[in-house]
Amino acid sequence: MNKLFQILMLSFCFLVQAQNIKIVQKPIDYSKEKIKLSLEYMKEHHGLDQKTPKITPKIIVLHYTAGGTVESNFKYFNNLHLENQRSTLKKQSSLNVSSHYIIDRDGTIYQLVDPELFARHTIGLNYCAIGVENIGSKAQPLTDKQVEANAELVRFLTKKYPIEYVIGHSEYGVFRNSKLWKESDPKYFTGKADPGDEFMKKVRSKLTDLKLKNQP
């Protein structure tokens, strides 16, 4: 009976935690032109011909920004077109990269894009993945507060959507031969190191009860 009570209390605490999560709304401009470019990307790269850029999230991909602040990254993501320096990505589409959420080093969570709308952040999986950026880099390791915030956000999102996987950006390649992978150009793939193995280990240690997978 004691064990059952402990399990029920733990579940209740997780539920309260998910319900009480604080998310600051900071929307980027999802203009008509962005919708047009998103639909074109979904058709050309994912083989999906849709009237709206809606997604059904199944995967959460955690990233780091490789520098900057919330404000500088917000300004970057808010641009409609990708910068010319990112030639490998721009050759595939001029649509700028973006993310659904960004988490500051103090653990503050900002929502930039509705989780049910398309954002370009992970090759082959954008059509079904929620992207979460974290302010930090290899030289500026992500913080314990970011670990907590990412775990809270993942837990919150699993209550709302049929999430099956949580992965780091560096891990997305394992999906290349799976049914979930949708990318028309087999050569379009870039190696990633973010957000780091240690960070993913810490986040996953707080989510073991959800039994989320990290590979297909």
DAMO-V406569 format. One record per pair of residues at least 12 apart in sequence whose C-alpha atoms are under 8 Angstrom apart, sorted by the first residue. I is the first residue (numbers start at 1). GAP is how many residues later the second one is. Records with the same first field share a line. If there is no record, write none. Layout:
I->GAP + GAP
//
This chain:
14->141
17->135
18->134 + 135 + 137 + 138 + 141
19->137
21->131 + 132 + 135
22->86 + 87
23->85 + 86 + 87 + 88
24->84 + 85 + 86 + 87
25->85 + 86 + 87
26->84 + 85 + 86
27->84 + 85 + 86
28->46 + 49 + 50 + 84 + 85
29->49
30->83
33->47
34->46 + 61
35->17 + 18
37->57 + 58
38->15 + 57 + 80 + 81
39->12 + 13 + 14
41->52 + 54
42->85
44->140
45->79 + 137 + 138 + 139 + 140
46->78 + 81 + 136 + 137 + 138
47->135 + 136 + 137
53->64 + 65
54->62 + 63 + 64
55->60 + 61 + 62 + 63 + 72 + 73 + 74
56->60 + 71 + 72 + 73 + 105 + 106
57->58 + 59 + 70 + 71 + 72 + 73 + 104 + 105 + 106
58->70 + 71 + 103 + 104 + 105 + 106 + 107
59->69 + 70 + 71 + 104 + 105 + 106 + 107 + 108
60->69 + 70 + 71 + 72 + 94 + 103 + 105 + 106 + 107
61->61 + 68 + 69 + 70 + 71 + 105 + 106 + 107 + 108
62->69 + 70 + 71 + 72 + 104 + 105 + 106 + 107 + 132 + 133
63->68 + 69 + 70 + 71 + 105 + 106 + 131 + 132
64->69 + 70 + 71 + 72 + 73 + 130 + 131
65->68 + 69 + 70 + 71 + 72
66->69 + 70 + 71 + 72
67->68 + 69 + 70 + 73
68->67 + 68
69->35 + 66
70->32 + 33 + 34 + 65
74->38
77->19 + 20 + 21 + 22
78->20
79->17
80->15 + 16
81->13 + 14 + 15
82->12 + 13 + 14 + 15
83->13
95->25
96->24
97->22 + 23 + 24
98->21 + 22 + 23
99->13 + 14 + 20 + 21 + 22 + 31 + 32 + 33 + 34
100->12 + 13 + 14 + 15 + 19 + 30 + 31 + 32
101->12 + 30 + 31 + 32
102->30 + 31 + 32 + 33
103->29 + 30 + 31 + 32 + 43 + 46 + 47
104->30 + 31 + 42
105->29 + 30 + 31 + 37 + 38 + 40 + 41
106->37 + 39 + 40
107->38 + 39 + 40 + 41 + 42
108->41
109->40
115->15
119->12
122->47 + 50
123->60 + 65 + 66
124->52 + 57 + 58 + 59
125->55 + 56 + 57
134->12 + 61
137->57 + 58
138->56 + 58
142->53 + 57
147->52 + 55 + 56
148->55
150->53
151->52 + 53 + 55 + 56
154->12
155->52 + 55
163->49
164->48 + 49
165->47 + 48 + 49 + 50
166->46 + 47 + 48
167->33 + 47 + 48
168->26 + 27 + 28 + 29 + 32
169->23 + 24 + 25 + 26
170->21 + 22 + 23 + 24 + 25 + 26
171->21 + 43
174->41 + 42
175->40 + 41
178->38
//
